[in-house]
Amino acid sequence: MVECGQPVRHSQMKIAFVTAEHALFVKVGGLADVAASLPPQFAAAGHAVRVYVPYYAQVASNLHLAWDTKHFVTVRAAGRVFHVGLFHHVTSAGVDVYLMRYDELFGRGGVYGEGNRGYEDNLLRFAVFQQAVVEHFAVDEWFPDILHFHDWHTALLPAYCAARGELDRRYGAIKQVFTIHNLGYQGVFDPSQYWVLNLPGHFYHQDWVEHFGAINCMKCALMQAHYLTTVSPTYAKEIQTPALGFGFDGILRARQHELKGILNGIDTEVWDPATDVYLPAHYTAVNATGKARCKQVLLKAMGLHTRPGLPLCGVVARLTEQKGIDLIIAIMDEIVRAGARVVMLGSGEQWMEEALRGCAARHPGNVAVRIGFDERLAHLIEAGADIFLMPSRFEPCGLNQMYSMRYGTLPVVHRTGGLADTVVDANDETLRLGTATGFVIDEPTTRALLEKIQFALALYEDRATWRRMRRAAMQTDFSWEKSARGYLQVFEQLVQR
Ligand code: ADP
């Protein structure tokens, strides 16, 4: 096994990256960012990369999208024939993106569904998409060395390659790497829908798509992909336990030698306090004076006391129990009593929204809450706060703790998933070594969280130590280059096998 960080010489590989989201065209969650950020890194390393994504209604009409010369691929599903349109777009980073267009399936208001309901025909939608991808390899006579695919929407690709491979041996040579972004969504459907898939009957088997009497798309990839990855090393371990394995911990334990956690990066151009277009002042790890100005602007904008010297805690999150927002609500009075002000931005569960409004009403000038989604305010909070609270119960990777470190806003996090892998807890040793970048609790409890916040607030008074921590946090490398190296090492090993 090649260790991360070691220089590796890659011969050129052909990489097909198949995803249901891409930030250039459509975004629901972090998968979209990964799809927009990783392929350019592969291309920059000299590999031939093609990205495949459905052509949703949200695909911006002002983008110049050329028809592919081969116009259509034809696939079958649910007893019907689908002529799927092909659009080709070259991104500014020089990556070839193929958008698969079939408006009846993808030209809708939502990506996976609308409101809280998934589309009833999601199995058909993604069956058509995946088959169209597989078919395009043959139509274009472009067979990848590596098929890199993501989450349940693409998890049937091993079955479609195997089915297609019975007639065409070139499919058998493709090495398959499946990345788990969220094990909680598995694509589970009633077995009565199996006919929709256009797969031979023998794939309805526990080694392929069958799981406890149902179709489970995720299972197909977990069983059949040549290699599995997920988005942080700690989450890779956690999903092998019953607590976070969502019923697949046994399979993942059995495949632990073909399972690797590779941390996501962040977009260090968009999230750069030296240039961030949303900020009223800019700053760097070496000269952080602009941060104080951001704090003043934030305090004023949110109607908080502007007396300097008082620490400010920030939160930007979906308001869910996963994110530990209930823990913050429960200790809000104590946080204020300890001398901090709190600014929160988010939306989600209704009871949390109401409870947070209650906190703000109880502590005018000390607690401010904005319910909703606000990109500009999210950037301003990352820059203007001193401490960022993110006590998630579980977190496959997490972005906000990385944004906050890059902005010199030291995070308080729970030791789980990507939080455990990115934040170095301030203790005697790490403070002495100058490696501390935040504060880490071992259990997601109100008591542990409050004690850690109180510890952080005490340390905040030690200005020299705080500045040192802030600099270490801001200088941490969260670039995508590092992630890409991890993936390319996996690809290289598979191709050489
Ligand atoms: P998750 O994907 O589980 O929600 P992450 O920390 O990985 O959590 O990513 C959340 C992303 O969404 C971050 O970019 C964060 O800044 C952004 N975000 C979440 N809630 C809001 C909000 N209310 N307004 C603006 N941005 C938000």
Residues whose N, C-alpha, C, O or C-beta is under 5 A from the ligand:
A	BS01	ADP	G29 G30 V316 A317 R318 L345 G346 S347 G372 F373 D374 E375 A378 G398 L399 N400
